Amino acid sequence: MADIAAAANVSIRAVQCAFRRHLNTTPMAYLRAVRLKPRHHALLTADPSRGATVTDIAIRWGSTTTPALRPDYRHTYGVNPRHTLHNR
């Protein structure tokens, strides 16, 4: 947040207000959503019959473990990552 504010030459609070006003979200929620998109796409396109696992996908996209991915994923998409992988 501090880097973004400094680059824009505004306060951290101004950045937070701008996200809320223009995107109806917080900077951290926006970042979580951006990070989830490639994971979601990877789960949709992966083939579990060829050995694809949620853990492999989570690690490939920067999550340290599957449990680290699960709460945000479930909140955003309404299902666990495993459900997406196996029920496309």
GICORZI-V73329 format. One record per helix or strand of 2 or more residues. SS is the DSSP state (a for helix, b for strand). FROM is the first residue (numbers start at 1). TO is the last residue. If there is no record, write none. Layout:
BEGIN
((SS & FROM & TO) (SS & FROM & TO))
END
This chain:
BEGIN
((a & 2 & 8) (a & 12 & 23) (a & 27 & 45) (a & 48 & 50) (a & 54 & 60) (a & 66 & 77) (a & 81 & 86))
END
